[in-house]
Every structure is written in C-alpha cells, then in structure tokens.
Amino acid sequence: MLVSHLLAVGFFPGLPVRIGNSPGMEHWWDIFWWAFQIFAMAYLLIWFRKSADRVDARFHKKTGPAKEKDVKKP
C-alpha cells in the first residue's frame, strides 16, 4: 500500500521528458535508472573517501607526529 501511494504521488523518479502520443515508458527504464543511481552514488562515495584520505594524509604530513604526543587520551 505504501509503495502504491508513493508511486501515485510521484515519489519515484522517472524520465522527465513527456513524449506525446506515447503509451508510457518502457519497463526497463526504472530498473536502468535505479541501477545507474546506485553505481553513480557508490562511485561518488568512493571518490569522496579517497579525496578525504588524501587531504588527511597531507594534513598529517604537515603537522607531523610531534603534535600527536601532546594529545592526551581519556
């Protein structure tokens, strides 16, 4: 019931272009769209993580290990 309600209100994305005199979108489009979104978001997450690791490595190289000795662990 929840899924049918979400489909009715347009929650799930579809192709944003309206084609006149068309019976509707092909069934493969939804599967393709969600697969594309999963791969694109996974790629972005991996890329952001690698970028953050590079920034952290540069920051650690700048500050050096001497700064770590000053930090007291609880």
PyRosetta script that sets phi, psi and omega in degrees:
from pyrosetta import init, pose_from_sequence

init()
pose = pose_from_sequence("MLVSHLLAVGFFPGLPVRIGNSPGMEHWWDIFWWAFQIFAMAYLLIWFRKSADRVDARFHKKTGPAKEKDVKKP")
pose.set_psi(1, -42.4)
pose.set_omega(1, -180.0)
pose.set_phi(2, -62.9)
pose.set_psi(2, -42.9)
pose.set_omega(2, -179.6)
pose.set_phi(3, -64.0)
pose.set_psi(3, -42.0)
pose.set_omega(3, 179.6)
pose.set_phi(4, -65.0)
pose.set_psi(4, -35.4)
pose.set_omega(4, 176.8)
pose.set_phi(5, -66.5)
pose.set_psi(5, -42.7)
pose.set_omega(5, 178.9)
pose.set_phi(6, -65.2)
pose.set_psi(6, -36.2)
pose.set_omega(6, 176.4)
pose.set_phi(7, -66.3)
pose.set_psi(7, -38.1)
pose.set_omega(7, -177.8)
pose.set_phi(8, -67.7)
pose.set_psi(8, -36.4)
pose.set_omega(8, -178.3)
pose.set_phi(9, -88.1)
pose.set_psi(9, 0.1)
pose.set_omega(9, 175.8)
pose.set_phi(10, 80.8)
pose.set_psi(10, 29.7)
pose.set_omega(10, 180.0)
pose.set_phi(11, -67.9)
pose.set_psi(11, -45.2)
pose.set_omega(11, -178.0)
pose.set_phi(12, -78.2)
pose.set_psi(12, 132.5)
pose.set_omega(12, -176.1)
pose.set_phi(13, -73.3)
pose.set_psi(13, 155.2)
pose.set_omega(13, 175.6)
pose.set_phi(14, -140.5)
pose.set_psi(14, -175.4)
pose.set_omega(14, 178.5)
pose.set_phi(15, -65.2)
pose.set_psi(15, 123.9)
pose.set_omega(15, -173.6)
pose.set_phi(16, -78.3)
pose.set_psi(16, -0.3)
pose.set_omega(16, -177.7)
pose.set_phi(17, -98.7)
pose.set_psi(17, 125.4)
pose.set_omega(17, 176.9)
pose.set_phi(18, -87.7)
pose.set_psi(18, 130.6)
pose.set_omega(18, 179.3)
pose.set_phi(19, -111.5)
pose.set_psi(19, 120.5)
pose.set_omega(19, -178.4)
pose.set_phi(20, -66.9)
pose.set_psi(20, 148.9)
pose.set_omega(20, 179.7)
pose.set_phi(21, 55.4)
pose.set_psi(21, 33.6)
pose.set_omega(21, -179.5)
pose.set_phi(22, -108.4)
pose.set_psi(22, 139.5)
pose.set_omega(22, 178.6)
pose.set_phi(23, -72.3)
pose.set_psi(23, -10.7)
pose.set_omega(23, 179.8)
pose.set_phi(24, 133.3)
pose.set_psi(24, -178.9)
pose.set_omega(24, -179.0)
pose.set_phi(25, -78.2)
pose.set_psi(25, 154.5)
pose.set_omega(25, 175.9)
pose.set_phi(26, -70.4)
pose.set_psi(26, 155.5)
pose.set_omega(26, -178.0)
pose.set_phi(27, -68.5)
pose.set_psi(27, -26.1)
pose.set_omega(27, -178.4)
pose.set_phi(28, -71.9)
pose.set_psi(28, -19.3)
pose.set_omega(28, -173.9)
pose.set_phi(29, -63.1)
pose.set_psi(29, -43.4)
pose.set_omega(29, -179.5)
pose.set_phi(30, -62.7)
pose.set_psi(30, -43.1)
pose.set_omega(30, 179.3)
pose.set_phi(31, -63.9)
pose.set_psi(31, -45.1)
pose.set_omega(31, 178.7)
pose.set_phi(32, -61.5)
pose.set_psi(32, -44.1)
pose.set_omega(32, -177.7)
pose.set_phi(33, -62.1)
pose.set_psi(33, -46.2)
pose.set_omega(33, -179.0)
pose.set_phi(34, -69.5)
pose.set_psi(34, -36.7)
pose.set_omega(34, 176.2)
pose.set_phi(35, -64.1)
pose.set_psi(35, -43.0)
pose.set_omega(35, 177.8)
pose.set_phi(36, -60.4)
pose.set_psi(36, -43.7)
pose.set_omega(36, 179.6)
pose.set_phi(37, -63.1)
pose.set_psi(37, -42.1)
pose.set_omega(37, 179.6)
pose.set_phi(38, -62.4)
pose.set_psi(38, -47.3)
pose.set_omega(38, -179.4)
pose.set_phi(39, -67.3)
pose.set_psi(39, -40.7)
pose.set_omega(39, 179.9)
pose.set_phi(40, -65.0)
pose.set_psi(40, -44.2)
pose.set_omega(40, -179.8)
pose.set_phi(41, -69.1)
pose.set_psi(41, -37.6)
pose.set_omega(41, 177.0)
pose.set_phi(42, -63.2)
pose.set_psi(42, -43.3)
pose.set_omega(42, 178.0)
pose.set_phi(43, -60.9)
pose.set_psi(43, -44.9)
pose.set_omega(43, -179.9)
pose.set_phi(44, -63.8)
pose.set_psi(44, -41.5)
pose.set_omega(44, 178.3)
pose.set_phi(45, -62.4)
pose.set_psi(45, -42.7)
pose.set_omega(45, 178.5)
pose.set_phi(46, -65.0)
pose.set_psi(46, -42.5)
pose.set_omega(46, -179.9)
pose.set_phi(47, -64.2)
pose.set_psi(47, -43.5)
pose.set_omega(47, 178.3)
pose.set_phi(48, -63.9)
pose.set_psi(48, -39.0)
pose.set_omega(48, 179.6)
pose.set_phi(49, -65.4)
pose.set_psi(49, -43.6)
pose.set_omega(49, 178.8)
pose.set_phi(50, -64.6)
pose.set_psi(50, -38.6)
pose.set_omega(50, 177.4)
pose.set_phi(51, -63.8)
pose.set_psi(51, -43.9)
pose.set_omega(51, 179.0)
pose.set_phi(52, -64.1)
pose.set_psi(52, -38.9)
pose.set_omega(52, 178.0)
pose.set_phi(53, -63.7)
pose.set_psi(53, -39.8)
pose.set_omega(53, 177.2)
pose.set_phi(54, -63.6)
pose.set_psi(54, -43.9)
pose.set_omega(54, 179.0)
pose.set_phi(55, -63.3)
pose.set_psi(55, -42.6)
pose.set_omega(55, 178.5)
pose.set_phi(56, -62.4)
pose.set_psi(56, -41.1)
pose.set_omega(56, 179.9)
pose.set_phi(57, -64.1)
pose.set_psi(57, -42.4)
pose.set_omega(57, 177.7)
pose.set_phi(58, -64.3)
pose.set_psi(58, -42.0)
pose.set_omega(58, 179.6)
pose.set_phi(59, -63.7)
pose.set_psi(59, -42.2)
pose.set_omega(59, -179.8)
pose.set_phi(60, -65.5)
pose.set_psi(60, -37.8)
pose.set_omega(60, 179.2)
pose.set_phi(61, -66.3)
pose.set_psi(61, -37.3)
pose.set_omega(61, 179.4)
pose.set_phi(62, -68.4)
pose.set_psi(62, -47.6)
pose.set_omega(62, -175.5)
pose.set_phi(63, -76.3)
pose.set_psi(63, -33.9)
pose.set_omega(63, 177.7)
pose.set_phi(64, 80.7)
pose.set_psi(64, 167.0)
pose.set_omega(64, -178.6)
pose.set_phi(65, -74.3)
pose.set_psi(65, -14.3)
pose.set_omega(65, -179.3)
pose.set_phi(66, -64.3)
pose.set_psi(66, -33.6)
pose.set_omega(66, -179.6)
pose.set_phi(67, -68.5)
pose.set_psi(67, -31.0)
pose.set_omega(67, -178.2)
pose.set_phi(68, -67.3)
pose.set_psi(68, -28.4)
pose.set_omega(68, -178.5)
pose.set_phi(69, -69.1)
pose.set_psi(69, -26.7)
pose.set_omega(69, -178.7)
pose.set_phi(70, -74.2)
pose.set_psi(70, -22.2)
pose.set_omega(70, -176.7)
pose.set_phi(71, -80.4)
pose.set_psi(71, 124.5)
pose.set_omega(71, 178.6)
pose.set_phi(72, -92.1)
pose.set_psi(72, 133.3)
pose.set_omega(72, 177.5)
pose.set_phi(73, -89.3)
pose.set_psi(73, 138.7)
pose.set_omega(73, -178.8)
pose.set_phi(74, -71.1)
pose.dump_pdb("model.pdb")
